[in-house]
Amino acid sequence: MSLNRRGHLRRDRLRRDRLRRSALRARTWPLALGLVAALTWSGGSAPAGAGPSDTGLKGAIDTILADPRMDGGAASVVVADATTGERLYERDAGDRLMPASNTKLATSAAAMALLGPDYRFRTDVLSTGRRHGPVLHGDLYLRGGGDPTALASDYGRLAAQLRESGIRRVTGRVVADDTRFDTRRLGRSWAADDESSYYSAQISPLTVAPDTDYDSGTVVVEASPGAAPGDRPKVKVSPPTDYVRVDVRGSTVPAGQTDTLAVEREHGTNTVVVSGDVPVGGSTTKEWVTVWEPTGYAAAVFADALAEQGVHVAKAPRLGLPTPPGARLLATHGSMPLRELMLPFMKLSNNMHAETLTKTIGYETSGHGTWGAGLSAIDGYLRKEGVEAAKLRQVDGSGLSRMNVFPADQIARLLLAVRDAPWYADWHASLPVACAPDRAVGGTLRTRMCRTPAALNARAKTGSLTGASALSGYVEDAAGRELVFGIVLNNYLASSVKSIEDAIVVTLAGSDTARGTIAAAVAPGHRNAHRTAPADLECTWRKPDVC
């Protein structure tokens, strides 16, 4: 048998397997978003020469977008064949709308291309001081390389390396070198009322994450009721650090009373205020709170780690000075490679990872760790990939800024362009997977599109801000044809339009787009109206809730 013939047979078998999987998924589809129509072209295929407006998808997706929640709103939508790039559906494809966290598609792809999947952040400890036995005469320089995944335990290991080298006393101080990045800590036009919210932390090349979601620049504050009415709530801070001061103003009240306990950092300080009432026997309030000046946070955690290792440092830490040329390396810590970092970054839509990568791209490509330099490099990368960068505006790496505007057309261009990149498999694997129950796989899509043909099929990046929602990525249709979709919805007043996005993707997954057999799912109106959690945040940002 010829190689060509064997190839055809293999493709036929793969196609039959995909059809069987699609059929199994389709059995439970009507239980989800509501099957209302099956629109099939007479003769079983789309008319010859059909353009985006007459593939059969137009009527189905237009019906979905006619949902009353989008009255007065704006939608930019593109669907294309992932292999050929053929446009199958367009709706205001060139309109520039706020993409929210779909901005991370550009940032993450540029990071993989410009830094490389094996890129690692380094945190180093150096000194120019003289060593006499166990005494180091001089300062220790803690030089930050931008690692947004550095845990308190990593700083502990740096301290252990110094102890293992025989150092027991340092006559100088810990100098925190955060000069790899500029001193701008917050992105352009970020909301002021998000300042203490963990998804809007300050950016520094020296920082600390309190957990293995790697929420850098934050501490976890847990407040629980006292034993009796009138007692102050009990408060725990992780990691333990005196860098954050806790001001407990709340009170324990009798069982059955309303829980009004709140945790928030005061503006411009590291004072975390615990206020309100918590009933006896009530649940623990757990909040991720940003710190003010993460460089100092890292220096404090490292200084504590040195003390725990029995290394005495004579003077208090100092911040913001560069490491002198010729300093000797004493200890080092390397982060996970970028290909692994992409998973918590994209699955959980981690804003701080996006901004750190943006400044790192700037530093590695031009020597300037600034948003401007990083965004310029990202812009250049997008242009090389055929994205018309002049038709979009990107002012940060994460999408927190409402100044970002992307048309679905350019998002789709990027999704098509990256498919032949050598790092594509790792990048594609970082996208959230619809209805995948493992949070490390499903991410922000783990509870969406379940019991539909899109479940465990669609891989896409979500996006959420007040009045802005987006979903863009890849899905196989019922015949195994891979499709690219970009959906950006803006200016709606409803609490959520996520089910509208889902209905479009489920329609694609349940249809045979090549034959023009379109199964249309209409999103049920206001299906999320009952939710008490804010729908204008990514679900992974609503800690400690789980998507």
Disulfide bonds with the S-S distance in Angstrom:
Cys435-Cys450 1.99
Cys539-Cys547 1.94
